Amino acid sequence: MRSVTEHAAAVLDLVAPLPAVDVPPHAALGHVLAEDLRAAEALPRWDNSAMDGYAVRAADVATAEPSAPVVLRVVADLAAGSGAEPHVEPGTAARIMTGAPVPPGADAVVPVEHTDGGTTTVRVDRAPRPGAHVRRAGEDVAVGDLVLAAGTELGPTHVAAAASVNAGLLRVHRRPRVVVVSTGSELVPAGSPLRRGTIPDSNSVLLAAAAESAGADVLRVGAVTDDVDELGSTLRQHAATADLVLTSGGVSVGAYDVVKALLTAWGGVEFVAVAMQPGKPQGAGRLPGGTPVLCLPGNPVSAHVSFEVFVRPVLARLRGLDARGGDALARRTTRAVVDDGWRTPQGREQYMPVRLRDEDGVLHASRAARGGSGSHLVAGLAGSDALAVVPADVDVVEPGTTLRILRTDL
């Protein structure tokens, strides 16, 4: 039997970061940066005003106070975006708005609240220090500074930073294209009339949503019947345009396990037993055209656990998150104290869906479903925040035990 660690390494070996493409900042959200972004220009590009007010020579108004204001002649009116460069001579000032370039000769800005707001002359009743309310060129970013590092998953502030340094295009890894197929003649689309023996197809919905939340572009094929020819036709139709194919169901030892039967005949895919509960039967390899395929168990909790433990790290690697260093899965782990105990299967690493709560800064976990980690208990998953990971050499989890927790709510 293969360990979880061994199988995780085997599936990761199937993939590498996807090629890089150029996208504008407004379209880069959620992508992973493939190359460092360095500033081609300083930010700010020039000294500019941090306040609405008046650009002055600080020496001219050094004695200003409410009882003895200083009056200056206003020589310009500078709005944000103005390219004018009036020279502020002794005894003069330029009215200036926030963000406008500070004109030559001025070395401070007096907020409008400290003046009478004049447009021909202005009365200043408070002395600014030299440099007051002036944003200096390059104080945010100097030319050549690292703005964003390769491997950064781009969020709103990242794409804003890229735009602010005038980056027209960002070099990013493209999103993985994932095809999701569930198998089973008992499966029908959710919302369909149910007869005895049929159930809604929740697995393809689960896996497609999980892959999309992990940063992939997803094609959900839905369910195919337990027919080798139908499954083969479906895989041939979609695999060529995919970076990863996910199947669920048909990987165990049953008479109708068509995924295992078909892909064993095709070759290139290995089916193994992994020392975990749920999720013991797994398949991984390549389809005839070379597309990686991960074959997950059909029970819903097993599919969920398998995605979090094996598929999510694969998608992280495809997206280029490995460039940041470390294990993408490890960044989602923490530790929590177990509130309720349970028995575990001997010799298999267990993944128990749990609900988390914080008590005085200590994270606690309790089972999300009364039935525990049973692979069919899909409804209980909706109330879970995480998977509690029980080592393979533990037979009983006692209340108060501290366990490693794999967050599924991040």
Helices and strands as residue ranges (DSSP letters): H 4-12, E 20-23, G 25-27, E 32-33, E 37-38, E 48-49, E 53-56, G 58-61, E 70-78, E 92-96, E 108-111, G 112-114, E 121-124, E 134-135, E 146-148, H 156-164, E 170-173, E 177-183, E 187-188, E 199-200, H 203-213, E 217-224, H 228-239, E 244-248, H 258-266, E 269-273, E 276-277, E 281-286, E 292-296, H 300-306, I 307-311, H 312-319, G 321-324, G 330-332, E 333-338, E 342-343, E 349-359, E 362-367, G 379-383, E 386-390, E 396-397, E 402-407
